[in-house]
Amino acid sequence: MTITKTKKAAAALPLNQILAGDCIEVMNGLPENSVDLIFADPPYNLQLRGDLHRPDNSKVDAVDDAWDQFDSFAQYDKFTRDWLQAARRILKPNGAIWVIGSYHNIFRVGTALQNEGYWILNDVVWRKSNPMPNFRGKRFTNAHETMIWASKSEGAKYTFNYEALKALNEGVQMRSDWVMPICSGHERLKDENGQKAHPTQKPEGLLHRVLVGSTNPGDVVLDPFFGTGTTGAVAKMLGRDFIGIEREDAYREVAQKRLAKVRKYDREALSVTTSKRAEPRVPFGQLVERGMLRPGEELMSMNGRHRVKVRADGTLIGRDVRGSIHQVGAALEGAPSCNGWTYWCFKRDGKTVPIDLLRQQLRAEMTA
């Protein structure tokens, strides 16, 4: 019965579409527990007072649109609570949300996230390698924005592709400070007058890292402040389904044209490095049961110092020691622990073969 409801909810989702209207109203009309991830770039409420000019007196193209203007902090806080409530309702139990903002709003958003029951996982600093200078010289150059990553609730089993992010970072654990340029050059979308199509367009590299790290192919990603469609474009390329919500006609038009040009990567390119913990567990005894190793067959340590024999129950026996592949390896080396899969090998046709190769063969069968 639950499965049927889930299938009906999934079928009712307007996947890979841009929905026109107020994000709160639209989200309230979507099925409950139907979205895997939300990426939100809400209005920053910059509270600008007058125009900003460069030293040569030219005007800076700042964010002065009506959608970023609120009469008071109280009004902005109510807006934030309302859209976060609507977003949490449609998130799946193990879903998560990313919210990006500047110092003008991110602290207020963070408080609202916690008050609405989300569980904050990390805050990530996007450090801009080419920020706009501070022309007045009265403050520090504003060279970063903050992203909050939160699960729907404490204890949720959210997606985190740790190994994939590590691979993106040349084998080093991904940190919570990300250095990349602001959207510029050919990536910056322009309107028919050659002006910025959107004042706060985010770089695709930022969304690539977010989606590779916290979603899987086939997941549903919703962006309630879709703008010119960066989230949708990256989701489409990475084989994720998206739902965009945008109330401004001009932004929707630009986003539609952009998405029409985007192609999905091929299936092989969409796969990412997975955690070893996520791979199917294979007991050593299964190798014996399947005849891949025979009782009485000799195993050798990879360093060549020790030899043991395989027993019918999947344990090993050697001189004055017996136990699992891990226990025996640790005892022979006098070590507190040992990964037996990488420690032991056997001979086939005169060649030395790690037993882990047999484990990988079984795993391939399990996932085929």
C-alpha positions in Angstrom: 0.0 0.0 0.0 2.8 2.4 0.9 4.6 1.5 -2.4 1.5 2.3 -4.4 1.2 5.7 -2.7 4.8 6.4 -3.4 4.5 5.5 -7.1 1.4 7.6 -7.4 3.2 10.6 -5.8 6.2 10.1 -8.1 3.9 9.9 -11.2 2.2 13.2 -10.1 5.4 15.2 -10.0 5.9 17.7 -12.8 9.4 16.5 -13.5 11.9 18.5 -15.6 9.5 21.4 -15.8 9.6 25.1 -14.8 6.5 26.0 -12.8 5.3 29.5 -12.8 4.1 31.2 -9.6 4.9 31.8 -6.0 7.2 29.1 -4.6 5.3 28.7 -1.4 1.9 28.1 -3.2 3.5 25.8 -5.8 5.3 23.7 -3.2 2.2 23.4 -1.1 0.5 21.9 -4.2 3.2 19.2 -4.7 2.9 15.7 -3.1 4.3 15.2 0.4 7.6 13.3 0.8 8.3 13.4 -2.9 11.6 15.3 -3.4 15.2 14.0 -2.7 17.0 17.4 -2.5 16.2 21.1 -2.5 18.7 23.7 -3.6 17.5 27.2 -2.6 19.0 30.5 -3.5 16.4 32.8 -1.8 16.3 36.6 -2.0 19.2 38.1 0.0 17.2 41.1 1.3 20.3 43.3 0.6 18.7 46.4 2.1 20.4 48.7 -0.4 20.3 52.4 0.2 20.7 54.3 -3.0 22.9 53.5 -6.0 26.4 52.1 -5.9 29.1 53.7 -8.1 32.7 52.7 -9.1 35.6 55.2 -8.7 35.1 56.3 -12.3 31.5 57.2 -11.3 29.9 54.4 -13.4 26.9 52.7 -11.8 27.3 49.1 -10.4 24.7 46.7 -11.7 23.6 45.7 -8.1 20.7 43.6 -7.0 17.9 46.1 -6.8 15.0 44.1 -8.2 11.6 44.1 -6.5 11.8 40.4 -5.6 14.8 41.2 -3.2 13.0 44.0 -1.3 11.2 43.4 2.0 9.7 46.1 4.2 11.2 44.8 7.4 13.2 41.9 8.9 9.9 40.6 10.4 8.4 40.4 6.9 11.5 38.6 5.6 11.5 36.2 8.5 7.9 35.2 7.9 8.6 34.7 4.2 11.6 32.5 5.2 9.6 30.4 7.6 6.7 29.9 5.1 8.9 28.6 2.3 11.0 26.4 4.6 7.8 24.8 6.0 6.6 24.2 2.4 9.9 22.8 1.4 10.2 20.4 4.4 6.8 19.0 3.7 7.7 17.8 0.2 11.2 16.5 1.2 11.5 12.7 1.5 12.3 11.5 5.1 15.9 11.1 4.1 16.0 14.2 1.9 18.2 17.2 2.4 18.3 20.9 1.6 21.0 23.4 0.6 20.4 27.1 1.1 22.9 29.7 -0.1 23.1 33.3 1.1 25.2 36.3 2.1 25.8 37.9 5.4 22.6 39.9 4.9 20.3 36.9 5.3 22.1 33.6 5.9 22.1 33.9 9.7 18.4 34.5 9.8 17.8 31.6 7.4 20.0 29.3 9.6 17.9 30.1 12.7 14.7 29.4 10.7 16.0 26.1 9.5 16.6 24.9 13.0 13.3 26.3 14.3 11.5 24.4 11.5 13.0 21.0 12.5 15.8 20.7 9.9 19.2 19.2 11.2 22.2 21.2 10.0 25.0 19.0 8.7 27.5 21.6 7.5 28.0 25.1 6.5 30.1 25.5 3.4 31.9 28.7 2.5 32.0 29.5 -1.2 35.1 31.6 -1.5 35.0 33.6 -4.7 38.4 33.7 -6.5 37.3 36.9 -8.4 34.9 38.9 -6.2 33.6 42.3 -6.9 35.8 44.9 -5.2 34.5 47.1 -2.4 34.4 50.4 -4.2 33.8 52.6 -1.2 36.7 51.3 0.7 34.7 51.3 4.0 34.4 47.5 4.5 36.2 44.3 3.6 35.7 43.0 0.1 32.8 40.7 0.3 34.6 37.6 -1.1 32.4 34.7 0.0 28.9 33.3 0.4 27.7 30.7 2.8 25.7 27.5 2.0 23.9 25.6 4.7 23.4 21.9 4.2 20.8 20.3 6.3 18.8 17.0 6.5 15.1 17.0 6.9 15.5 15.8 10.5 18.0 14.5 13.0 19.0 10.9 12.2 17.9 11.0 8.6 20.0 8.8 6.2 20.9 11.6 3.8 23.0 11.0 0.7 26.7 11.9 0.9 29.0 10.6 -1.8 32.2 11.1 0.2 34.4 9.2 -2.2 33.1 11.0 -5.2 33.9 14.4 -3.7 37.3 13.1 -2.6 38.0 12.1 -6.2 36.9 15.5 -7.4 39.5 17.0 -5.0 42.5 14.9 -6.3 42.1 12.2 -3.7 42.0 14.6 -0.7 39.0 14.8 1.6 36.7 17.6 0.5 36.8 20.6 2.9 34.0 22.9 3.8 35.6 25.9 2.0 35.2 25.9 -1.7 37.2 28.2 -3.9 35.8 28.9 -7.4 35.1 32.0 -9.5 31.8 33.8 -9.7 29.8 33.3 -12.9 31.4 35.3 -15.7 32.5 35.2 -19.3 30.7 32.8 -21.6 28.8 31.2 -18.7 27.1 34.5 -17.7 23.7 34.6 -19.5 22.7 37.9 -21.1 19.4 39.3 -22.0 18.4 40.7 -25.4 20.0 44.1 -24.5 23.4 42.4 -23.6 22.8 42.9 -19.9 23.0 40.3 -17.2 19.9 38.1 -17.5 20.0 37.6 -13.7 22.1 39.5 -11.1 22.9 36.5 -8.9 23.4 33.7 -11.4 25.4 30.9 -9.8 28.3 29.1 -11.5 27.6 25.6 -12.8 30.7 24.3 -11.0 29.1 25.1 -7.6 25.9 23.1 -8.4 28.0 20.3 -9.9 29.8 19.8 -6.6 26.5 20.0 -4.6 24.7 17.5 -6.8 27.5 15.0 -7.2 28.1 15.1 -3.5 24.5 14.8 -2.2 22.4 13.2 -4.9 22.4 10.1 -7.1 21.3 9.7 -10.7 17.5 9.6 -10.9 17.0 11.7 -7.8 14.5 14.6 -7.9 16.0 18.0 -7.2 13.8 21.0 -6.6 14.8 24.6 -6.8 12.2 27.0 -5.5 14.0 30.1 -6.7 14.9 28.8 -10.2 16.1 32.0 -11.8 17.8 31.3 -15.1 18.0 27.6 -14.4 21.5 26.7 -13.2 20.2 24.0 -10.9 18.1 22.5 -13.7 20.9 22.6 -16.3 23.4 20.8 -14.0 20.7 18.3 -12.8 19.9 17.5 -16.4 23.5 17.0 -17.4 24.1 14.7 -14.3 21.0 12.5 -15.0 18.9 13.9 -12.1 15.3 15.0 -12.5 14.5 18.6 -11.6 11.6 20.8 -10.7 12.0 24.5 -11.0 9.8 27.2 -9.6 10.1 30.8 -10.8 7.6 33.6 -10.7 9.4 36.1 -13.0 8.5 35.6 -16.7 11.8 36.9 -18.0 13.9 34.4 -16.0 11.7 31.5 -17.0 12.1 32.4 -20.7 15.9 32.5 -20.4 15.9 29.2 -18.4 13.8 27.4 -21.0 16.2 28.4 -23.8 19.1 27.4 -21.7 17.7 23.9 -20.8 16.8 23.2 -24.4 20.5 23.2 -25.2 21.6 21.0 -22.4 22.5 17.4 -23.0 22.6 14.6 -20.5 25.9 12.9 -20.0 26.0 9.2 -21.1 25.3 6.5 -18.5 28.9 5.5 -18.0 30.0 9.1 -17.3 27.2 9.5 -14.7 28.6 6.9 -12.4 30.8 8.2 -9.5 33.2 6.7 -7.0 31.3 5.0 -4.2 32.2 4.3 -0.6 33.6 0.8 0.1 31.1 0.7 3.0 28.2 1.0 0.5 29.4 -2.1 -1.4 27.7 -5.5 -0.7 29.2 -7.4 2.2 30.9 -10.7 1.2 31.9 -13.1 3.9 35.1 -15.0 3.2 33.2 -18.3 3.7 31.2 -17.6 0.5 34.4 -18.0 -1.5 34.8 -21.5 0.0 31.1 -22.4 -0.5 31.3 -21.4 -4.1 34.5 -23.4 -4.7 36.5 -20.3 -5.6 38.9 -21.5 -2.8 39.0 -25.1 -1.6 39.4 -26.4 1.9 43.0 -27.2 2.4 44.2 -24.7 -0.2 47.2 -22.6 0.9 47.1 -18.8 1.3 50.2 -16.6 1.5 50.6 -13.2 3.0 51.3 -10.5 0.4 54.7 -9.9 2.0 55.6 -13.6 1.6 56.3 -14.2 5.3 53.4 -16.4 6.3 51.4 -19.3 5.0 48.1 -20.7 6.2 45.4 -23.2 5.0 41.7 -22.6 4.3 39.3 -24.6 6.4 35.8 -25.8 5.3 34.1 -23.2 7.6 35.9 -20.3 6.0 38.4 -19.9 8.8 42.2 -20.1 8.4 44.7 -22.3 10.3 48.4 -21.7 10.6 51.2 -22.5 13.0 49.7 -21.9 16.5 46.9 -19.7 15.2 43.4 -20.1 13.8 40.5 -17.7 13.1 39.1 -15.4 10.5 41.2 -14.0 7.6 41.5 -10.8 9.7 42.3 -12.4 13.0 45.0 -14.7 11.7 46.6 -11.9 9.7 46.7 -9.6 12.8 48.1 -12.4 15.0 50.9 -13.3 12.6 51.9 -9.7 12.2 51.6 -8.9 15.9 49.3 -6.1 14.9 46.1 -4.8 16.6 44.1 -5.3 13.4 44.5 -6.5 9.8 42.4 -6.2 6.6 42.6 -9.9 5.5 41.2 -9.1 2.1 44.3 -7.1 1.1 46.7 -9.2 3.3 46.2 -12.7 1.8 46.7 -14.1 -1.7 46.8 -17.5 -3.5 48.5 -19.1 -6.5 46.7 -19.8 -9.8 48.6 -21.0 -12.8 51.9 -19.9 -11.3 50.5 -16.3 -10.7 49.9 -14.6 -7.3 46.3 -13.5 -7.0 44.9 -11.4 -4.1 41.8 -12.9 -2.5 40.1 -9.5 -2.8 39.8 -10.2 -6.6 37.5 -13.1 -5.8 35.4 -10.8 -3.5 35.1 -8.3 -6.3 33.8 -11.1 -8.7 31.1 -12.0 -6.2 30.1 -8.3 -5.7 29.8 -7.9 -9.5 27.4 -10.8 -9.5 25.3 -9.3 -6.7 24.9 -6.0 -8.5 24.5 -7.3 -12.0 
